[in-house]
């Protein structure tokens, strides 16, 4: 069973894009999925490469995740 600290650490990545970012209007995809999709495209749809490149989000702070999204997902 997950402890409170673990749940708190993953809360940001499980929120929908439009709940966190003004520019993601009507985007209901969870942040973790948006990052995964972006990295899959960047890695030529290679699951193993993508898994390695997104591993950091499990330990990232909310600010680190927001910064990544602003730099890579904002259109």
N, C-alpha and C positions, 0 to 999 in steps of 0.2 A: 504494500500500500504506500502511496506517495505521501511524503511528509509536507508540512505547510511551506517550508523553504523551497522544496522542489517545485511545488505548484506555483509559488510566487515567481520563481525564476522562469517558468515557461508561460506565464500568463500573457505577456506581450506577444509572443509569436503565435499564440492561439486566437488572438483577437482578429476581427475582420479588418481589412485594409481601410475601409471607410470609417471605421470607429476611431482610428488613430490619425489618419492623414486627411486634411481638407481636400487635397488634390486628387484623392482616390474616390471621388463621389460615386456612389452606387456600386462600388467594387466590394462584393461580399466574400471574396476569397480570403481565407486566413493568411496572415503574414507569412507563416512558415511555408505554405503552399506557393505563394507568390515568389518567395526567394528560391524555392526548389525549381519552379518552372523557369525562372530567369537563368539559373545556373545550368539547368538541363540544356537549354538552347545554347548557352555559351560553351558548354562542353560537348557539343555535337551529339546530344541525347545519350551520352555515355553515363549509365547509372552509377557505376563504380566511381568515376571521376567526380560526378555530382555529389555523391554521398560524402566523399572526402572534402569537397569544397564547401559544403554547408554544415559540417560538423561543429564549427565554431558557434553557431546560433544557439546551441543548447547551453552554452556557458556565457553567452554575451549579455551585457547589460541592456536595459531598455534603450538607453542613449546610443549604444553601439548599433543596435538593430535599426533604430530610427535613422541614424546617419547612413547606414548601408542603403536603406530604402530610398532615402532622399537622393542619394548619389546614383543609384542604379535603376530604380523602379519608377521614379517620378517622370511623367511624360509631359 
